[in-house]
């Protein structure tokens, strides 16, 4: 029988063999089989990275690394990368890189994500070769170069055992055969920490320089040299420092562009200041060239100048005039002259144009112009001469029509004369005076028809009849002496009532 010690050793060996064979199928590198349908192959580890292609069962992938939930795989057939045409010299399907640190980006064959190019896979330098398989805008489609990887979810990939997998019945030889494979993995991964340490040291040194440069004034910062420091850091595409270095490079590039824009803006401002100074100097030269000339002033207002009754002058303020619009008769503005430069009273009634300085009066809600000059557009109209009575009452052509009735006027004077002569003799008699006064009273009755020309002929007829009817006895006896005392008697009252009636009707006025 086997001893207890031997049984323990065999159990330990079995557990070691089981652990070795069990982990060997999951530990990269290995070949995996896709177990799902339309499984995304992404540009980075995590769902935040855009998909590059799709795979379905039973597609095979070569797994070279693992993080929780994700496998790092070599780019499958059908995947591609992008590189700028600006830094590639193409000769057929082969391209030669002509720049330093030229970015290689992950391309996507899916229509929904075809425009996504922000994921950077690696960098190439001068002389590196690429295989061109197509074109996309400003970029070449190339086969993914060495050192480029994609990612797939570990949930949809099943590891496949190696073809040289030993049987579980063998002795300790599996440990010997598996050690070279594990040794290769160690050889691949052992240089990575050293390179990462150096990259971290270079990055920290660049960060210190960046802090020192940012404390300096904007114009004295050496951003170009600092950008070269960050670009000189050697890292792989999957290095944890890659996103930080890329962020610093983008920041420095934006600062350099901003500095260029600020310098351009300062240049434009300087040019503008110089141009303004030149214009100011030119204006001064023009003033010196014409020192005595005075610019012609535009007129302030125009209208008919009239006297203002509200501002007659005196202790309440200066005398003011007003301008009226000749068409609307509205007041345009008030005018005054406190400097005695112009005598405004000479232009009353004229249509004038006032040259001066206006200022708005809030109380009057109107402009008041301090006159400096008056330009006459139309002089004031001359006053019409007053009509003379002689000219109005002398209708020469109408008198010949009235002359044929002189027989009636002598009769009126002859017959009315006796009434005027006995009046002074019969002063004590009160009866004669009322008759003389009452007789002319019915005479205004025929006066209303003043417009008619025959009225003068009818008026004398009425007094003749009255005069002949009542004092007819005395008229025959005293006809001749009645011609002399006509003026002193009161009888002229009768003639003005009849005679002016003819003069008031002016034929010229009714033409």
Secondary structure, 3 states (H helix, E strand, C coil): CCCHHHHHHHHHHHHHHHHHHHHHCCCCCEEEEECCCCEEEECCCCCCCCEEEEECCCCEEEEEEEECCEEEEECCCCCCEEEEHHHEEEECCEEEECCCCEEEEECCCCHHHCCCCCCEEEEECCCCEEEEEEEECCEEEECCCCCCEEEEEHHHEEEECCCCCCCCCCCCHHHHHHHHHHHHHHHHHHHHHHHHHHHHHHHHHHHHHHHHHHHCCHHHCCHHHHHHHHHCCCCCCCCCCHHHHHHHHHHHHHHHHHHHHHHHHHHHHHHHHHHHHHHHHHHHHHHHHCCCCCCCCCCCEEEEEEECCCCCCCCCCCCEEEEECCCCCCEEEEEECCCCCCCHHHHCCCEEEEEEEEEEECCCCEEEEEEEEEEEEECCCCCCCCCCHHHHCCCHHHHHHHHCCHHHHHHHHHHHHHHHHHHHHCCCCHHHHHHHHHHHHHHHHHHHCCCCCCHHHHHHHHHHHHHHHHCHHHHCCCCHHHHHHHCCCCCHHHHHHHHHHHHHCCCCCCC
